[in-house]
Amino acid sequence: MNVLFLPKANVYFYLKNFMSLSDALHEGVVRFLRTRTQDEIPNLEFQPTRKEFAGDITLVVFPLCKRLQTHPPALGDAIGAFLRERIAAVADYNVVDGFLNLSISDSYYLNWLSDTKGVKDFGRAAIDARAGVTLVEYSSPNTNKPLHLGHIRNNLLGYSVAEILQAAGHRVRKTQVINDRGIHICKSILAWQKWGRGETPVRSGVKGDHLIGKYYVRFDAMYRAQVAELIARGCDESEARTQAPLLREAQEMLRKWEAGDGKTRALWNEINGWVYQGFSETYARLGVDFDESQYESHTYLSGKDLVAQGLEKGVFYKRPDGSVCCDLTDAGLDEKVVLRSDGTSVYITQDLGTAVERFKNREFDRVIYTVGDEQTYHFKVLFSILKRLGYAWADRLHHLSYGMVDLPSGKMKSRVGNVIDADDLMDEMHRAAKRKGEALGKLEGCSDAEREQLYEAIGMGALKYHLLQVDPQKRILFHPDESIDFTGNTGPFLQYTHARIQSLLRSAGTWEWRGGCVAIEAQEREVLKHLERFPQAIQLAAEQLNPARIAHYSYDLARLFNHFYQRTRILNADSAALRGFRLQLAAQTAAVLASALRLLGIAAPERM
């Protein structure tokens, strides 16, 4: 048993399976504060001690002073003395203004390393089977085009958030909503019908989503030409856009589809089937998955039923042209059309139906929509309408907004074909990793198949880390070449660090560390401190729904380990005990690094 709390009168004990150091410190401060006040205790802020001060963990004392009506230095000193007396891990402390800096004993870190040796998935919290479920929605593609770079960020963010929440102890389900109906789908199908000449994925050798995406671009080009021709004949631009024959044909196809026309539905089923298969292939390569999928073609009728109910309740009203609206101006929003004048549904109608269908089938603690910040207003409207319809669970809906991915040439537009296609991008990342690997010449002992597998892992690791290391709210200017670097803040650098450790452990042969006291040097201590913080990094990333926290943690760990590796003798250490300790430190670093990378969906190669 690793005892953190000293066995003195009126003190408490720590069992390694029940309480971490951060929990023990938090509990210790709470117990101290309870000797001074019974008022509600504000959140306690612990953080790593700044390098210019002595210590390992710092408690910010300022927020506590007003409540206790005392000065920061005096309060910090009192708390520090209390913790040092009762918590064995606290070796010393110092106070700088309103900051209490705690120095943790070497013996604590040595015991921690011994206790966690061989622990599978260290840092992951146990999942409470009785807890509610969080539903994370991501991807949600349209079946009129293939996935592109923006979809990649969406998928990687949603998948990683789901994995992090699970690691933090939450029950999670991953879902996608496939937008497989609507005017945009009809545009692609109509263009294929007019100009496809029976082309299929099998005959053309082209993935189904790519094939149909080509006809979406074709529709837009022909539609623009018709609009230009009508304008040349004397129509004003707005009239030309609505009266162009192609658009009217697409609208008619949508009306037939919603009316259940057999031929229209059969054609729609066939073409969407091609696209679903194409999406599945892209997801498999990207390394993301789903526990379930919803289809808007199955839920849009539920949305139309909600509109009818809302009309009866007075939540919606009908305009003279027959369209149905919701007046949200009293909530600082606009009037929102929920049903067109021709009776067809719009995006918000489908989203209303999807939300209600979810909660019919299962009660969720929270639903997280992973959607770009361009849709922030849409989700404000969606959540507001659901509340007005009387659904109390609308307060449990959260929009995980993220910034768009920009190209050096400007914003992507799928309808004109100037996007970075997801499959093409993954191919390019593979080629870039291959060029870099061949230039470094470190894979002579690998077979061709092993090399290709490694190039894929490196290329995908570079792509994923490049997109996930940025806070979700920020926009990204994507430069693929910058992500393939083995020395900077990149995915390949982290993968190379993991492979370097595995090479070290293979060179060490048979070894074992049974714990015990050794002298810890400064660089070893920094690695140990960072390793011990992994559970807190997971919890913070889960609270903020931010995989960048894990990316930053991983980079800092790799950087600290490489600093230790370059300055320390490991295989030829001065003693067997020291050699074993350093190898165990390396092994634990590799295990935590691999676990962190998994949360980002990144492979941790054994050799590079």
MARNUNU-290015 format. One record per residue (C-alpha): residue number from 1; x, y, z. Coordinates in Angstrom, 2 decimals. Example, Ala and Ser with C-alpha at 12.3 -4.5 7.8 and 13.67 -1.06 7.14 Angstrom:
NODE   i       x       y       z
NODE   1   12.30   -4.50    7.80
NODE   2   13.67   -1.06    7.14
***
This chain:
NODE   i       x       y       z
NODE   1    0.00    0.00    0.00
NODE   2    1.33    3.39   -0.99
NODE   3    0.39    5.63    1.93
NODE   4   -0.04    9.30    1.07
NODE   5   -1.62   10.46    4.30
NODE   6    0.47   10.10    7.43
NODE   7   -1.06    7.89   10.15
NODE   8   -1.51   10.57   12.79
NODE   9   -4.54   11.31   14.96
NODE  10   -7.56   12.73   13.09
NODE  11   -6.01   12.22    9.68
NODE  12   -7.04   10.06    6.77
NODE  13   -5.39    7.51    4.51
NODE  14   -4.86    7.02    0.80
NODE  15   -5.18    3.72   -1.04
NODE  16   -3.65    3.73   -4.52
NODE  17   -6.81    2.27   -6.07
NODE  18   -9.07    4.96   -4.67
NODE  19   -7.39    8.35   -4.73
NODE  20   -4.82   10.13   -6.89
NODE  21   -2.39   12.75   -5.66
NODE  22   -4.52   15.55   -7.13
NODE  23   -7.60   14.13   -5.38
NODE  24   -5.68   13.84   -2.12
NODE  25   -4.48   17.44   -2.32
NODE  26   -7.97   18.65   -3.17
NODE  27   -9.44   16.71   -0.27
NODE  28   -6.71   18.00    2.05
NODE  29   -7.42   21.63    1.18
NODE  30  -11.17   21.08    1.61
NODE  31  -10.57   19.59    5.06
NODE  32   -8.43   22.56    6.00
NODE  33  -11.08   25.02    4.82
NODE  34  -13.75   23.17    6.80
NODE  35  -11.79   24.03    9.97
NODE  36  -12.30   27.70    9.10
NODE  37  -15.75   27.90    7.45
NODE  38  -18.88   25.92    6.67
NODE  39  -19.72   28.13    3.68
NODE  40  -19.67   26.78    0.14
NODE  41  -16.08   26.27   -1.00
NODE  42  -15.16   27.79   -4.36
NODE  43  -13.47   25.73   -7.04
NODE  44   -9.87   24.95   -6.16
NODE  45   -7.36   25.72   -8.90
NODE  46   -4.24   23.56   -9.00
NODE  47   -1.65   24.00  -11.74
NODE  48    1.95   23.00  -12.46
NODE  49    4.41   25.27  -10.64
NODE  50    6.10   27.81  -12.86
NODE  51    9.73   27.05  -13.65
NODE  52   11.10   30.11  -11.87
NODE  53    9.75   28.91   -8.51
NODE  54   10.52   25.89   -6.36
NODE  55    7.76   23.31   -6.30
NODE  56    5.77   20.90   -8.41
NODE  57    2.09   21.77   -7.88
NODE  58    0.67   25.21   -7.19
NODE  59   -2.61   26.10   -5.49
NODE  60   -4.02   29.50   -6.42
NODE  61   -5.00   30.97   -3.05
NODE  62   -6.53   34.30   -4.12
NODE  63  -10.13   33.05   -4.62
NODE  64  -10.19   31.70   -1.03
NODE  65   -9.06   34.85    0.74
NODE  66  -12.26   36.88    0.50
NODE  67  -14.32   33.99    1.84
NODE  68  -11.99   33.54    4.84
NODE  69  -11.22   37.26    5.24
NODE  70   -7.48   36.79    5.37
NODE  71   -4.40   37.76    3.35
NODE  72   -3.05   35.45    0.63
NODE  73    0.44   34.81    2.10
NODE  74   -0.95   33.95    5.53
NODE  75   -3.62   31.65    4.10
NODE  76   -1.11   29.97    1.77
NODE  77    1.27   29.35    4.66
NODE  78   -1.50   27.86    6.82
NODE  79   -2.69   25.53    4.06
NODE  80    0.87   24.51    3.22
NODE  81    1.64   23.61    6.84
NODE  82   -1.60   21.63    7.10
NODE  83   -0.86   19.62    3.94
NODE  84    2.79   18.99    4.80
NODE  85    1.81   17.60    8.19
NODE  86   -0.90   15.30    6.87
NODE  87    0.06   14.24    3.35
NODE  88    3.23   12.18    3.09
NODE  89    3.76   13.15   -0.55
NODE  90    4.14   16.85    0.36
NODE  91    7.82   17.29    1.21
NODE  92    7.83   21.09    1.49
NODE  93    6.08   24.24    0.38
NODE  94    6.65   27.93   -0.23
NODE  95    4.30   30.87   -0.74
NODE  96    4.72   33.57   -3.37
NODE  97    2.04   36.23   -3.05
NODE  98   -1.23   34.33   -3.55
NODE  99    0.35   31.12   -4.82
NODE 100    1.09   28.09   -2.65
NODE 101    3.84   26.02   -4.29
NODE 102    3.98   22.41   -3.09
NODE 103    7.10   20.27   -3.49
NODE 104    6.31   16.57   -3.90
NODE 105    8.73   13.99   -2.50
NODE 106   10.86   11.78   -4.74
NODE 107    9.55    8.75   -2.87
NODE 108    6.00    9.55   -3.98
NODE 109    6.98    9.54   -7.66
NODE 110    9.02    6.35   -7.25
NODE 111    6.10    4.66   -5.52
NODE 112    3.75    5.96   -8.21
NODE 113    5.92    4.50  -10.96
NODE 114    6.05    1.17   -9.15
NODE 115    2.28    1.16   -8.51
NODE 116    1.39    1.89  -12.14
NODE 117    3.86   -0.59  -13.63
NODE 118    1.90   -2.92  -15.84
NODE 119   -1.40   -1.10  -15.27
NODE 120   -3.36   -1.38  -18.51
NODE 121   -4.70    1.92  -19.88
NODE 122   -3.36    4.01  -17.03
NODE 123   -5.21    7.31  -16.81
NODE 124   -8.60    6.00  -17.91
NODE 125  -11.43    6.29  -15.42
NODE 126  -13.78    3.39  -14.77
NODE 127  -17.11    3.75  -16.57
NODE 128  -20.12    3.83  -14.29
NODE 129  -22.67    1.49  -15.87
NODE 130  -25.45    3.30  -14.02
NODE 131  -24.57    6.71  -15.45
NODE 132  -26.49    8.32  -18.28
NODE 133  -25.32    8.21  -21.87
NODE 134  -23.73   11.02  -23.87
NODE 135  -24.48   10.90  -27.59
NODE 136  -21.78   12.40  -29.81
NODE 137  -22.85   13.17  -33.37
NODE 138  -20.25   13.83  -36.03
NODE 139  -19.62   13.49  -39.76
NODE 140  -23.28   13.84  -40.92
NODE 141  -22.44   14.00  -44.63
NODE 142  -24.66   14.79  -47.60
NODE 143  -25.04   12.02  -50.15
NODE 144  -24.46   14.35  -53.09
NODE 145  -20.68   14.50  -52.76
NODE 146  -17.65   12.78  -51.23
NODE 147  -16.15   13.74  -47.91
NODE 148  -13.62   16.59  -48.05
NODE 149  -11.06   18.22  -45.77
NODE 150  -13.74   19.94  -43.69
NODE 151  -15.40   16.58  -43.09
NODE 152  -12.06   15.17  -42.00
NODE 153  -11.74   17.78  -39.25
NODE 154  -15.33   17.10  -38.22
NODE 155  -14.83   13.33  -38.07
NODE 156  -11.51   13.51  -36.24
NODE 157  -12.86   16.01  -33.71
NODE 158  -16.09   14.14  -33.00
NODE 159  -14.40   10.75  -32.80
NODE 160  -11.64   12.01  -30.52
NODE 161  -14.10   13.81  -28.21
NODE 162  -16.09   10.57  -27.90
NODE 163  -12.93    8.59  -27.09
NODE 164  -11.81   11.17  -24.53
NODE 165  -15.21   11.20  -22.84
NODE 166  -15.09    7.41  -22.58
NODE 167  -11.58    7.60  -21.11
NODE 168  -12.89   10.10  -18.56
NODE 169  -15.51    7.60  -17.39
NODE 170  -18.55    8.63  -19.43
NODE 171  -20.90    6.26  -21.20
NODE 172  -20.81    7.33  -24.83
NODE 173  -22.50    6.45  -28.09
NODE 174  -21.21    7.70  -31.44
NODE 175  -23.65    8.51  -34.21
NODE 176  -23.92   10.14  -37.59
NODE 177  -26.93   11.59  -39.38
NODE 178  -26.73   10.94  -43.09
NODE 179  -28.35   13.77  -45.03
NODE 180  -29.69   11.55  -47.78
NODE 181  -32.69   13.58  -48.96
NODE 182  -33.45   17.11  -50.05
NODE 183  -33.00   19.37  -53.04
NODE 184  -29.20   18.97  -53.09
NODE 185  -29.54   15.20  -53.41
NODE 186  -32.04   15.63  -56.22
NODE 187  -29.61   17.88  -58.09
NODE 188  -26.97   15.14  -58.18
NODE 189  -29.45   12.42  -59.14
NODE 190  -30.99   14.56  -61.88
NODE 191  -27.59   15.35  -63.37
NODE 192  -26.65   11.64  -63.36
NODE 193  -29.99   10.81  -64.95
NODE 194  -29.44   13.36  -67.72
NODE 195  -25.75   12.88  -68.46
NODE 196  -24.60    9.70  -66.71
NODE 197  -25.35    7.28  -69.55
NODE 198  -25.71    4.43  -67.06
NODE 199  -22.32    5.02  -65.44
NODE 200  -21.86    3.05  -62.20
NODE 201  -19.02    2.69  -59.69
NODE 202  -18.32   -0.84  -60.95
NODE 203  -18.21    0.14  -64.62
NODE 204  -16.19    3.29  -64.08
NODE 205  -13.90    2.03  -61.30
NODE 206  -14.75    5.18  -59.33
NODE 207  -15.98    5.21  -55.71
NODE 208  -19.70    5.89  -55.52
NODE 209  -19.40    9.13  -53.55
NODE 210  -16.86   10.48  -56.03
NODE 211  -19.01    9.48  -58.97
NODE 212  -22.12   11.25  -57.68
NODE 213  -20.09   14.25  -56.52
NODE 214  -18.98   14.71  -60.12
NODE 215  -22.61   15.06  -61.19
NODE 216  -23.35   17.57  -58.42
NODE 217  -20.62   19.77  -59.89
NODE 218  -22.05   19.13  -63.37
NODE 219  -25.51   20.24  -62.25
NODE 220  -24.17   23.49  -60.87
NODE 221  -22.26   24.27  -64.07
NODE 222  -25.29   23.62  -66.28
NODE 223  -27.61   25.49  -63.89
NODE 224  -25.34   28.55  -63.97
NODE 225  -25.34   28.44  -67.75
NODE 226  -29.16   28.39  -67.80
NODE 227  -29.32   31.31  -65.37
NODE 228  -26.92   33.31  -67.53
NODE 229  -28.99   32.52  -70.63
NODE 230  -32.22   33.69  -68.95
NODE 231  -30.57   36.91  -67.81
NODE 232  -29.37   37.50  -71.38
NODE 233  -32.99   37.15  -72.51
NODE 234  -34.06   39.94  -70.18
NODE 235  -34.93   38.19  -66.88
NODE 236  -33.67   39.77  -63.69
NODE 237  -31.18   37.65  -61.76
NODE 238  -33.49   36.59  -58.90
NODE 239  -36.17   35.43  -61.34
NODE 240  -33.60   33.61  -63.47
NODE 241  -32.31   31.70  -60.45
NODE 242  -35.77   30.45  -59.51
NODE 243  -37.04   29.79  -63.05
NODE 244  -34.03   27.93  -64.48
NODE 245  -35.41   24.66  -65.93
NODE 246  -32.86   22.46  -64.16
NODE 247  -33.78   23.78  -60.74
NODE 248  -37.48   23.35  -61.43
NODE 249  -36.85   19.76  -62.52
NODE 250  -34.90   19.09  -59.31
NODE 251  -37.74   20.58  -57.26
NODE 252  -40.22   18.38  -59.05
NODE 253  -38.07   15.33  -58.33
NODE 254  -38.07   16.24  -54.63
NODE 255  -41.87   16.54  -54.65
NODE 256  -42.15   13.13  -56.29
NODE 257  -39.76   11.62  -53.77
NODE 258  -41.73   13.00  -50.82
NODE 259  -44.95   11.76  -52.45
NODE 260  -43.48    8.25  -52.56
NODE 261  -43.21    7.95  -56.37
NODE 262  -41.92    4.41  -57.04
NODE 263  -39.48    5.16  -59.89
NODE 264  -38.03    8.18  -58.11
NODE 265  -37.54    6.22  -54.88
NODE 266  -35.93    3.28  -56.71
NODE 267  -33.42    5.54  -58.46
NODE 268  -32.73    7.36  -55.18
NODE 269  -32.12    4.05  -53.36
NODE 270  -29.67    2.83  -55.97
NODE 271  -27.59    5.99  -56.16
NODE 272  -27.53    6.63  -52.41
NODE 273  -26.39    3.03  -51.92
NODE 274  -23.30    3.79  -54.01
NODE 275  -22.55    6.80  -51.85
NODE 276  -23.05    4.96  -48.53
NODE 277  -20.47    2.39  -49.63
NODE 278  -18.03    5.12  -50.60
NODE 279  -18.42    6.79  -47.21
NODE 280  -17.79    3.48  -45.42
NODE 281  -14.49    3.02  -47.23
NODE 282  -13.36    6.53  -46.32
NODE 283  -14.34    6.09  -42.65
NODE 284  -12.40    2.82  -42.46
NODE 285   -9.23    4.44  -43.71
NODE 286   -9.72    7.49  -41.52
NODE 287  -10.09    5.19  -38.51
NODE 288  -13.44    6.46  -37.25
NODE 289  -16.56    4.47  -36.50
NODE 290  -20.14    4.82  -35.26
NODE 291  -22.36    2.89  -32.90
NODE 292  -25.40    3.84  -34.94
NODE 293  -26.50    5.85  -37.96
NODE 294  -29.63    7.88  -38.56
NODE 295  -30.99    8.80  -41.97
NODE 296  -32.86   12.00  -42.61
NODE 297  -35.00   10.11  -45.11
NODE 298  -36.37    8.20  -42.09
NODE 299  -36.88   11.17  -39.76
NODE 300  -38.08   14.03  -41.98
NODE 301  -41.71   12.91  -41.71
NODE 302  -41.41   13.13  -37.92
NODE 303  -40.29   16.73  -38.42
NODE 304  -43.33   17.48  -40.57
NODE 305  -45.57   15.97  -37.88
NODE 306  -43.94   18.29  -35.34
NODE 307  -44.74   21.25  -37.57
NODE 308  -48.40   20.20  -37.63
NODE 309  -48.42   19.86  -33.84
NODE 310  -46.69   23.22  -33.47
NODE 311  -49.34   24.89  -35.61
NODE 312  -52.04   23.55  -33.31
NODE 313  -50.14   24.80  -30.23
NODE 314  -49.51   28.22  -31.74
NODE 315  -45.74   27.73  -31.79
NODE 316  -45.78   28.13  -35.58
NODE 317  -47.95   30.16  -37.93
NODE 318  -48.83   29.88  -41.60
NODE 319  -47.96   32.66  -44.03
NODE 320  -50.26   33.71  -46.89
NODE 321  -48.11   31.77  -49.39
NODE 322  -48.67   28.55  -47.41
NODE 323  -45.21   28.30  -45.84
NODE 324  -45.00   27.68  -42.09
NODE 325  -42.78   29.82  -39.81
NODE 326  -41.69   30.20  -36.22
NODE 327  -41.32   33.76  -34.91
NODE 328  -38.22   33.82  -32.69
NODE 329  -37.68   37.57  -32.65
NODE 330  -38.48   37.77  -28.93
NODE 331  -35.44   35.51  -28.34
NODE 332  -33.15   37.74  -30.39
NODE 333  -33.45   35.50  -33.45
NODE 334  -35.37   35.88  -36.72
NODE 335  -38.46   34.30  -38.18
NODE 336  -37.60   30.79  -39.34
NODE 337  -39.34   28.88  -42.15
NODE 338  -39.95   25.26  -41.05
NODE 339  -42.00   24.17  -44.06
NODE 340  -41.92   25.50  -47.63
NODE 341  -45.02   26.78  -49.40
NODE 342  -45.06   23.61  -51.56
NODE 343  -45.19   21.47  -48.41
NODE 344  -41.60   20.17  -48.57
NODE 345  -39.39   20.27  -45.49
NODE 346  -36.19   22.24  -44.91
NODE 347  -33.05   21.44  -42.91
NODE 348  -34.48   22.64  -39.60
NODE 349  -37.55   20.43  -40.09
NODE 350  -35.37   17.37  -40.48
NODE 351  -33.24   18.27  -37.48
NODE 352  -36.34   18.71  -35.33
NODE 353  -37.53   15.26  -36.30
NODE 354  -34.12   13.68  -35.74
NODE 355  -33.84   15.15  -32.24
NODE 356  -37.28   13.97  -31.18
NODE 357  -36.77   10.48  -32.61
NODE 358  -33.56   10.15  -30.59
NODE 359  -35.24   10.87  -27.30
NODE 360  -38.16    8.59  -28.19
NODE 361  -35.79    5.65  -28.39
NODE 362  -33.47    6.50  -25.49
NODE 363  -32.95    9.07  -22.76
NODE 364  -29.62   10.87  -23.07
NODE 365  -27.81   12.90  -20.45
NODE 366  -26.38   15.02  -23.22
NODE 367  -26.31   15.20  -27.02
NODE 368  -23.26   16.82  -28.61
NODE 369  -23.59   18.05  -32.19
NODE 370  -20.16   18.34  -33.82
NODE 371  -20.81   20.91  -36.53
NODE 372  -18.83   23.85  -37.91
NODE 373  -19.27   27.35  -36.53
NODE 374  -21.03   28.42  -39.71
NODE 375  -24.07   26.63  -38.28
NODE 376  -24.03   28.32  -34.86
NODE 377  -27.17   30.31  -35.63
NODE 378  -28.93   27.21  -36.95
NODE 379  -28.45   25.40  -33.65
NODE 380  -29.63   28.37  -31.62
NODE 381  -32.81   28.25  -33.67
NODE 382  -33.13   24.47  -33.37
NODE 383  -32.71   24.42  -29.60
NODE 384  -35.08   27.38  -29.16
NODE 385  -37.84   25.76  -31.23
NODE 386  -37.54   22.46  -29.33
NODE 387  -37.93   24.32  -26.03
NODE 388  -41.05   26.09  -27.34
NODE 389  -42.47   22.74  -28.38
NODE 390  -42.18   21.70  -24.73
NODE 391  -39.21   19.33  -24.77
NODE 392  -37.38   19.76  -21.46
NODE 393  -34.42   17.77  -22.74
NODE 394  -33.61   20.60  -25.16
NODE 395  -31.40   22.02  -22.39
NODE 396  -29.20   18.92  -22.74
NODE 397  -28.30   19.65  -26.35
NODE 398  -24.88   21.14  -27.02
NODE 399  -23.35   22.45  -30.23
NODE 400  -19.63   21.60  -30.36
NODE 401  -18.65   24.37  -32.74
NODE 402  -15.35   24.37  -34.60
NODE 403  -13.62   26.65  -37.07
NODE 404  -13.43   25.91  -40.74
NODE 405  -10.38   24.57  -42.55
NODE 406   -9.08   27.02  -45.12
NODE 407   -6.77   26.49  -48.06
NODE 408   -4.00   28.87  -49.09
NODE 409   -6.14   29.52  -52.18
NODE 410   -9.26   30.39  -50.18
NODE 411  -12.47   28.85  -48.91
NODE 412  -13.63   25.49  -50.29
NODE 413  -16.84   25.23  -52.31
NODE 414  -17.98   21.71  -53.16
NODE 415  -20.53   22.74  -55.79
NODE 416  -17.80   24.20  -58.01
NODE 417  -15.35   21.40  -57.33
NODE 418  -12.50   23.30  -55.65
NODE 419  -12.32   21.18  -52.50
NODE 420   -9.58   19.01  -51.07
NODE 421  -11.15   15.59  -51.35
NODE 422  -10.72   13.42  -48.24
NODE 423   -9.53   10.35  -50.14
NODE 424   -7.15   12.35  -52.31
NODE 425   -5.75   14.08  -49.23
NODE 426   -5.12   10.77  -47.47
NODE 427   -3.34    9.50  -50.58
NODE 428   -1.17   12.62  -50.61
NODE 429   -0.31   12.25  -46.92
NODE 430    0.76    8.65  -47.61
NODE 431    2.99    9.79  -50.48
NODE 432    4.48   12.60  -48.39
NODE 433    5.31   10.17  -45.57
NODE 434    6.90    7.83  -48.11
NODE 435    9.06   10.60  -49.55
NODE 436   10.21   11.60  -46.07
NODE 437   10.84    8.00  -44.99
NODE 438   12.85    7.17  -48.08
NODE 439   14.92   10.33  -47.66
NODE 440   15.79    9.38  -44.07
NODE 441   16.60    5.80  -45.12
NODE 442   15.77    4.12  -41.81
NODE 443   13.55    1.27  -43.04
NODE 444   16.05   -0.98  -44.82
NODE 445   15.07   -4.00  -42.71
NODE 446   11.35   -3.76  -43.48
NODE 447    9.47   -5.54  -46.23
NODE 448    7.65   -3.51  -48.88
NODE 449    4.32   -4.29  -47.20
NODE 450    5.64   -3.21  -43.80
NODE 451    6.95    0.01  -45.26
NODE 452    3.67    0.86  -46.92
NODE 453    1.82    0.15  -43.69
NODE 454    4.20    2.42  -41.81
NODE 455    3.91    5.21  -44.40
NODE 456    0.14    5.03  -43.98
NODE 457    0.42    5.25  -40.18
NODE 458    2.82    8.21  -40.39
NODE 459    0.82   10.06  -43.02
NODE 460   -2.44    9.63  -41.14
NODE 461   -0.76   10.50  -37.84
NODE 462    0.56   13.70  -39.37
NODE 463   -2.86   14.65  -40.74
NODE 464   -4.77   13.87  -37.53
NODE 465   -2.35   15.64  -35.21
NODE 466   -2.16   18.69  -37.47
NODE 467   -5.94   19.13  -37.26
NODE 468   -6.48   18.13  -33.62
NODE 469   -3.67   20.12  -32.01
NODE 470   -5.61   23.32  -32.73
NODE 471   -8.41   24.32  -30.35
NODE 472  -11.74   23.52  -32.04
NODE 473  -12.94   27.14  -32.05
NODE 474   -9.99   28.28  -34.16
NODE 475   -9.83   28.21  -37.94
NODE 476   -7.06   26.21  -39.57
NODE 477   -5.01   27.14  -42.61
NODE 478   -4.02   23.72  -43.88
NODE 479   -0.50   23.11  -45.21
NODE 480    0.10   19.35  -45.63
NODE 481    3.90   19.61  -45.91
NODE 482    4.18   21.28  -42.50
NODE 483    2.58   18.27  -40.81
NODE 484    5.22   15.77  -42.03
NODE 485    8.13   16.60  -39.73
NODE 486    9.95   14.28  -37.34
NODE 487   11.38   17.02  -35.14
NODE 488    8.67   19.62  -34.59
NODE 489    5.28   19.70  -32.88
NODE 490    3.84   17.05  -35.17
NODE 491    2.27   13.62  -35.14
NODE 492    5.36   11.94  -36.66
NODE 493    7.52   13.40  -33.87
NODE 494    5.31   11.73  -31.26
NODE 495    5.24    8.49  -33.23
NODE 496    9.01    8.58  -33.62
NODE 497    9.43    9.10  -29.87
NODE 498    7.30    6.03  -29.19
NODE 499    9.27    3.98  -31.73
NODE 500   12.56    5.21  -30.24
NODE 501   11.50    3.95  -26.81
NODE 502   10.49    0.59  -28.22
NODE 503   13.90    0.30  -29.89
NODE 504   15.57    1.12  -26.56
NODE 505   13.53   -1.55  -24.76
NODE 506   14.39   -4.14  -27.43
NODE 507   18.07   -3.30  -27.03
NODE 508   17.80   -3.70  -23.26
NODE 509   16.80   -7.36  -23.60
NODE 510   15.48   -8.94  -20.41
NODE 511   15.15   -6.52  -17.50
NODE 512   13.00   -5.83  -14.47
NODE 513   12.55   -3.02  -11.99
NODE 514   11.09   -3.99   -8.65
NODE 515   10.86   -0.49   -7.26
NODE 516   13.07    0.83   -4.53
NODE 517   14.90    4.02   -3.79
NODE 518   17.13    5.62   -6.43
NODE 519   18.35    9.18   -6.80
NODE 520   16.08   11.02   -9.27
NODE 521   17.72   13.59  -11.52
NODE 522   15.95   16.74  -12.64
NODE 523   15.04   15.56  -16.15
NODE 524   13.73   12.25  -14.79
NODE 525   11.59   14.07  -12.29
NODE 526   10.04   16.24  -15.01
NODE 527    9.04   13.15  -16.99
NODE 528    7.58   11.50  -13.87
NODE 529    5.59   14.61  -12.98
NODE 530    4.15   14.82  -16.45
NODE 531    3.26   11.12  -16.58
NODE 532    1.45   11.36  -13.26
NODE 533   -0.73   14.19  -14.63
NODE 534   -2.16   12.11  -17.49
NODE 535   -5.50   11.38  -15.75
NODE 536   -5.97   15.10  -15.10
NODE 537   -5.19   15.85  -18.76
NODE 538   -7.93   13.43  -19.82
NODE 539  -10.45   14.94  -17.42
NODE 540   -9.64   18.49  -18.55
NODE 541   -9.94   17.55  -22.22
NODE 542  -13.29   15.87  -21.46
NODE 543  -14.61   18.89  -19.57
NODE 544  -13.64   21.23  -22.39
NODE 545  -14.51   18.81  -25.23
NODE 546  -11.08   19.66  -26.59
NODE 547   -8.69   17.04  -28.01
NODE 548   -6.04   19.76  -28.35
NODE 549   -5.46   19.31  -24.60
NODE 550   -4.38   15.72  -25.21
NODE 551   -2.26   16.78  -28.19
NODE 552   -0.46   19.40  -26.11
NODE 553    0.03   16.92  -23.26
NODE 554    1.47   14.35  -25.69
NODE 555    3.89   16.80  -27.26
NODE 556    5.13   17.97  -23.87
NODE 557    5.64   14.35  -22.78
NODE 558    7.59   13.49  -25.93
NODE 559    9.70   16.63  -25.58
NODE 560   10.49   15.93  -21.91
NODE 561   11.37   12.33  -22.61
NODE 562   13.71   13.23  -25.46
NODE 563   15.42   15.74  -23.20
NODE 564   15.92   12.96  -20.64
NODE 565   16.99   10.44  -23.30
NODE 566   19.65   12.69  -24.79
NODE 567   21.22   13.61  -21.47
NODE 568   21.02   10.39  -19.48
NODE 569   22.79    7.04  -19.61
NODE 570   20.12    4.37  -19.62
NODE 571   21.47    1.02  -20.81
NODE 572   24.86    1.65  -19.21
NODE 573   23.61    3.32  -16.03
NODE 574   25.82    3.24  -12.93
NODE 575   23.84    0.47  -11.24
NODE 576   21.32   -2.26  -12.07
NODE 577   18.71   -0.51   -9.93
NODE 578   19.20    2.78  -11.77
NODE 579   19.16    1.01  -15.14
NODE 580   15.91   -0.73  -14.25
NODE 581   14.34    2.48  -13.03
NODE 582   15.22    4.37  -16.20
NODE 583   13.98    1.57  -18.44
NODE 584   10.73    1.46  -16.47
NODE 585   10.41    5.23  -16.86
NODE 586   10.89    4.80  -20.61
NODE 587    8.36    1.95  -20.76
NODE 588    5.78    3.97  -18.85
NODE 589    6.34    6.93  -21.17
NODE 590    5.73    4.72  -24.19
NODE 591    2.55    3.29  -22.64
NODE 592    1.10    6.70  -21.79
NODE 593    2.15    8.17  -25.13
NODE 594    0.47    5.31  -27.00
NODE 595   -2.68    5.73  -24.90
NODE 596   -2.76    9.47  -25.54
NODE 597   -2.26    8.96  -29.26
NODE 598   -5.13    6.46  -29.32
NODE 599   -7.40    9.16  -27.93
NODE 600   -6.50   11.18  -31.01
NODE 601   -7.01    8.20  -33.30
NODE 602   -3.28    8.03  -34.08
NODE 603   -1.29    4.80  -34.36
NODE 604    1.87    4.36  -32.26
NODE 605    4.34    2.37  -34.42
NODE 606    6.82   -0.02  -32.81
NODE 607    9.57    1.02  -35.22
NODE 608   10.24    3.88  -37.62
***
